[in-house]
Amino acid sequence: MSTIATDNPMNILTEAEIGEIENEIRHLPDRRSAAIDGLKIVQAYRGWISDESLGAIAELLGMSIDELDGIATFYNLIYRQPVGDKVILFCDSVSCWLMDGDAVCQKIKQILDIDYGETTTDNQYTLLPVTCLGDCDHAPAMMVGDELHHDLTPDNVGECLK
Amino acid sequence: MTDKPLTQNIIGFEGPTDLSRYQVNGGYSALRSTIGKTDPDAVLELIKDSDLKGRGGAGFPTGMKWSFVPKPDGKGHRYLIANADEMEPGTFKDRILMEKDPHQLIEGMILSAYTISADIGYIFIRAEYHTAIARLNEAISDAQAANLLGNNILESDYSFRLHVHVSAGRYICGEETALLNSLEGKRAIPRAKPPFPQVSGLWGRPTIVNNVETLCNITHIVKHGPDWFKALGKGVDGGTKLFGASGRVKHPGCWELPMGTSIREILEVHAGGMADGYELKGFLPGGASTDFLTPDHLDIPMEYDTVMKAGSRMGTGTMIILDDRSCPVGMIANLEKFFARESCGFCTPCREGLPWVQQILDRIEAGDGEMSDLDILERQSQFIGAIGNTHCAHAPGAIEPLASGMKYFRDDFIAHIEGKACPYTTGP
């Protein structure tokens, strides 16, 4: 059983968030089909999905909290924990591995003093692994926030984190 | 007529092509001569006659796939979806098509939707493709403003609405029925088939899901005809294909070449051969979930049947090159870590089997393996890799590089176990 309390979503979500979610629902056959959209909309405003946000979205969509949490935790780009200002999505797939991506990743971990799944103490970066970014002719590659960086080496990767 | 239809607007131009530039090379002329003028069944015949096969990896004939869609019943929506969730490791072709020439995909989608009488379309795209998302949205809005898309296209009776749907992650969304569940706002767990999406797809309605590159081909087949398309290929399969190579080659990249181009030509001419100081040890011909091939297979043409006969699959056509200084066991361990992580967790052989395989591979790579581990890996390969033990092809795909890797690089596995260390580790 989930211990998250349901509440009137109006007390938790902003008018803008509810408006955007309702706008998605209008294009869909039922309210629950907006589950992923709802999570993405709220995350875009708040950076992550807290238990409180999750409960409010579930209420708004007429779903159980557990069902929505099952969806939220399935998708790797929905964050159920706070993340830093920028999320580093480091490609750990095979083409980057062949081009010594591991050494680049080690360097990032050393520079930022964090491991995968952790956030820097100044809250600037969170480091996560990601599936192939489709930039394999310029491996190794990573996203820092919305920006793609490629042809990385242990020597040049620090430049992407300034 | 060009022999590189898919990249004619991309080669030698920084791009992206906007609506006016797209039309310089005849863009939207196929649409103008078809919508409201040609019977959808006649377009379907063109696609069938072209023998176009799906470019997403499975190679299923596109015309046949479309022909399973029932006749319109007037009872609700019918959907066409572009699978733009490019996430197969080592695959980087659809990104180029969407970023550089977004109207090509949109025109292909409108023509395809017209053929199957779909009224709503989605481009299901991964969230990391920010540039492609922005350019597609811009192109859709330009096409709508020009009445090439939307209500009563070119004043015909045909209407088609197209949306870009940005995903929230997970490789499994690329599996077409998992994609449908994700579009419906659910966990992306593949559906058991039948029913097939053509009959009962998105929200239970007739739905076609096609890869981006497949849809980009449609416009050119409609414009130039099936015979022209077939003649583009060098052998049995018609058309061109975006082939690529990544890893330790001199010039990693992606090139539009005739279907049936030899692997040797792709690697030695277009990729420039191996990088200095590296030798070719093996390669995955079409992404992570295809079987290894070796230098003995270089003269095989990249075609669906011939690559299959050699024991692998052409897959996405973007090759991943294993050099002689990278450890095959380490590479396979990386691949299986990926497949284990990306399993949706529904079917037992995939959810439980892949992490087991991954642990054994990590152990062997670390020098802690035993000879009996090889027997376990072989037995697991048979259980996990068998078609029919799981809903979808994720687990069988995961086993392809493992089973073939154990066949071709068995000496490397044994060297790790007997030497109690990875012989490729050169130290920091």
Boltz contact constraints between the chains, C-beta under 6 A:
constraints:
  - contact:
      token1: [A, 29]
      token2: [B, 203]
      max_distance: 6.0
  - contact:
      token1: [A, 33]
      token2: [B, 184]
      max_distance: 6.0
  - contact:
      token1: [A, 33]
      token2: [B, 185]
      max_distance: 6.0
  - contact:
      token1: [A, 34]
      token2: [B, 185]
      max_distance: 6.0
  - contact:
      token1: [A, 35]
      token2: [B, 185]
      max_distance: 6.0
  - contact:
      token1: [A, 36]
      token2: [B, 168]
      max_distance: 6.0
  - contact:
      token1: [A, 36]
      token2: [B, 185]
      max_distance: 6.0
  - contact:
      token1: [A, 71]
      token2: [B, 187]
      max_distance: 6.0
  - contact:
      token1: [A, 74]
      token2: [B, 187]
      max_distance: 6.0
  - contact:
      token1: [A, 75]
      token2: [B, 168]
      max_distance: 6.0
  - contact:
      token1: [A, 75]
      token2: [B, 169]
      max_distance: 6.0
  - contact:
      token1: [A, 75]
      token2: [B, 170]
      max_distance: 6.0
  - contact:
      token1: [A, 76]
      token2: [B, 169]
      max_distance: 6.0
  - contact:
      token1: [A, 76]
      token2: [B, 170]
      max_distance: 6.0
  - contact:
      token1: [A, 77]
      token2: [B, 127]
      max_distance: 6.0
  - contact:
      token1: [A, 77]
      token2: [B, 168]
      max_distance: 6.0
  - contact:
      token1: [A, 77]
      token2: [B, 169]
      max_distance: 6.0
  - contact:
      token1: [A, 78]
      token2: [B, 168]
      max_distance: 6.0
  - contact:
      token1: [A, 93]
      token2: [B, 89]
      max_distance: 6.0
  - contact:
      token1: [A, 93]
      token2: [B, 338]
      max_distance: 6.0
  - contact:
      token1: [A, 94]
      token2: [B, 89]
      max_distance: 6.0
  - contact:
      token1: [A, 94]
      token2: [B, 90]
      max_distance: 6.0
  - contact:
      token1: [A, 94]
      token2: [B, 288]
      max_distance: 6.0
  - contact:
      token1: [A, 94]
      token2: [B, 320]
      max_distance: 6.0
  - contact:
      token1: [A, 94]
      token2: [B, 334]
      max_distance: 6.0
  - contact:
      token1: [A, 94]
      token2: [B, 335]
      max_distance: 6.0
  - contact:
      token1: [A, 95]
      token2: [B, 90]
      max_distance: 6.0
  - contact:
      token1: [A, 95]
      token2: [B, 246]
      max_distance: 6.0
  - contact:
      token1: [A, 95]
      token2: [B, 320]
      max_distance: 6.0
  - contact:
      token1: [A, 97]
      token2: [B, 334]
      max_distance: 6.0
  - contact:
      token1: [A, 98]
      token2: [B, 247]
      max_distance: 6.0
  - contact:
      token1: [A, 98]
      token2: [B, 326]
      max_distance: 6.0
  - contact:
      token1: [A, 131]
      token2: [B, 87]
      max_distance: 6.0
  - contact:
      token1: [A, 131]
      token2: [B, 171]
      max_distance: 6.0
  - contact:
      token1: [A, 132]
      token2: [B, 87]
      max_distance: 6.0
  - contact:
      token1: [A, 132]
      token2: [B, 89]
      max_distance: 6.0
  - contact:
      token1: [A, 133]
      token2: [B, 128]
      max_distance: 6.0
  - contact:
      token1: [A, 134]
      token2: [B, 86]
      max_distance: 6.0
  - contact:
      token1: [A, 134]
      token2: [B, 92]
      max_distance: 6.0
  - contact:
      token1: [A, 134]
      token2: [B, 95]
      max_distance: 6.0
  - contact:
      token1: [A, 135]
      token2: [B, 92]
      max_distance: 6.0
  - contact:
      token1: [A, 136]
      token2: [B, 90]
      max_distance: 6.0
  - contact:
      token1: [A, 136]
      token2: [B, 92]
      max_distance: 6.0
  - contact:
      token1: [A, 136]
      token2: [B, 246]
      max_distance: 6.0
  - contact:
      token1: [A, 137]
      token2: [B, 246]
      max_distance: 6.0
  - contact:
      token1: [A, 137]
      token2: [B, 252]
      max_distance: 6.0
  - contact:
      token1: [A, 137]
      token2: [B, 253]
      max_distance: 6.0
  - contact:
      token1: [A, 143]
      token2: [B, 128]
      max_distance: 6.0
  - contact:
      token1: [A, 146]
      token2: [B, 130]
      max_distance: 6.0
